[in-house]
């Protein structure tokens, strides 16, 4: 059982380690810069916030830079985690099926006694390797580093923001998976998935507080709010449930499409 997931997961260890190291380094850079940033601006830090373009503030959730929590929520978690890591998982998901189809390895795999649904689901399960690596290492780095620089944040809140973002990242990966079963070329699927995620990310911020706000409900970023978690310790489990449902729906769609797909 799970031979495909184990095989694919094993090939993701090196990439997961590199991604985790890169994001941990990114987090350290942001955290160690903050004391100088906060002390140099002092009381003027709120004026800097007012100087931010409104569209940029909405897109990256810039609500407060006067505390480490607000700074991390916008600079690290909204940009680095939701956008950059989200693109990473969408991109990774988009290569799961299309890469083997493009390299003509899918025919050989399907000649074995495995169902197409199993191929899709176990390939998707292999993304647990980077998901677990990123979600366990990065929060530890954040908590320890903020303590070292003298601006500690709640370990519980940091753990919560990572836990609640897991369904978001699986939704991003599932979006990429759908692109992967639709297109036969991995490069095309990856560009479509990454482009769709970026489009949804910015579209949600553009329609917020407008007559078209309901349209933003299709964006997964609406259901993750790092500011609420880190600054106010508010955990909205209902939004996480919506993302779990979205992940399952996209997985089901990918299975249906792949079952009907002709592999040339």
Residue pairs with C-beta under 8 A, 6 or more apart in sequence:
2 122
2 125
3 122
4 109
4 114
4 118
4 119
4 122
4 123
4 126
5 122
5 123
5 125
5 126
5 128
7 126
8 96
8 122
8 123
8 126
9 125
9 126
9 128
9 129
11 126
12 92
12 126
12 127
12 129
12 130
13 129
15 130
16 129
16 130
16 133
16 134
17 133
19 85
19 88
19 130
19 133
19 134
20 130
20 133
20 134
20 137
20 138
23 80
23 81
23 84
23 85
23 134
23 138
24 137
24 138
24 141
26 76
26 80
27 76
27 80
27 138
27 141
27 142
27 145
28 141
28 145
30 71
30 72
30 75
30 76
30 80
31 68
31 72
31 76
31 142
31 145
31 146
31 149
31 151
32 145
32 149
34 68
34 71
34 149
34 151
35 149
35 150
35 151
37 65
37 71
38 45
38 65
38 66
38 71
38 151
41 48
45 65
45 66
46 65
46 66
48 65
49 57
49 62
49 64
49 65
49 66
52 62
55 205
55 206
56 62
57 63
58 205
58 206
58 208
59 201
59 202
59 205
59 206
60 74
60 75
60 78
60 79
61 73
61 74
61 78
61 225
61 226
61 227
62 74
63 70
63 73
63 74
63 227
63 231
64 70
64 71
64 227
64 231
65 71
65 74
67 151
67 231
68 146
68 151
68 152
68 153
69 153
69 154
69 157
69 230
69 231
70 227
70 230
70 231
72 142
72 146
72 153
72 226
72 230
73 226
73 227
73 229
73 230
73 231
74 226
74 227
76 142
77 161
77 165
77 226
77 230
78 226
78 227
81 165
81 226
82 165
82 168
82 201
82 221
82 224
82 226
83 198
83 201
85 134
85 169
86 168
86 169
86 172
86 197
86 201
86 220
86 221
87 172
87 194
87 197
87 198
88 130
89 127
89 130
89 131
89 169
89 170
89 172
89 173
89 176
90 172
90 173
90 175
90 176
90 193
90 194
90 196
90 197
91 176
91 190
91 193
91 194
92 127
92 130
92 173
92 176
93 124
93 127
93 172
93 173
93 174
93 175
93 176
93 177
93 179
93 180
93 193
94 176
94 177
94 179
94 180
94 186
94 189
94 190
94 192
94 193
94 194
95 176
95 180
95 186
95 189
95 190
96 120
96 123
96 124
96 126
96 127
96 176
96 177
96 180
97 106
97 119
97 120
97 123
97 177
97 180
97 181
97 254
97 258
98 179
98 180
98 181
98 183
98 184
98 185
98 186
98 188
98 189
99 180
99 186
100 106
100 109
101 184
101 263
102 184
102 185
102 186
106 119
106 263
107 263
109 119
110 116
110 119
110 263
116 255
116 258
116 259
117 255
117 258
117 259
119 258
120 177
120 181
120 251
120 254
120 255
120 258
121 251
121 255
123 177
124 173
124 174
124 177
124 251
124 254
127 170
127 173
131 166
131 169
131 170
131 173
135 162
135 163
135 165
135 166
138 162
139 155
139 158
139 159
139 161
139 162
142 153
142 158
143 152
143 153
143 155
143 158
146 152
146 153
153 230
154 230
154 233
156 233
157 229
157 230
157 233
158 230
160 229
160 233
160 235
161 226
161 229
161 230
164 224
164 229
164 235
164 236
164 237
164 239
164 240
165 224
166 240
167 223
167 240
167 241
167 243
167 244
167 246
167 247
168 220
168 221
168 223
168 224
168 243
170 243
170 244
170 247
171 220
171 243
171 246
171 247
171 250
172 197
172 220
173 247
174 246
174 247
174 250
174 251
174 254
175 193
175 196
175 197
175 220
175 250
176 189
176 190
176 193
176 194
177 250
177 251
177 254
178 193
178 250
178 253
178 254
178 257
179 189
179 190
179 192
179 193
179 196
180 186
180 189
180 193
180 254
181 254
181 257
181 258
181 261
182 189
182 192
182 257
183 189
183 192
184 264
197 220
200 218
200 219
200 220
200 221
201 219
201 221
203 215
203 216
203 219
204 216
204 219
204 221
204 222
205 221
207 213
207 215
207 216
208 216
216 222
220 243
220 246
222 239
223 236
223 239
223 240
223 242
223 243
224 239
224 243
225 234
225 236
225 239
228 234
228 236
229 235
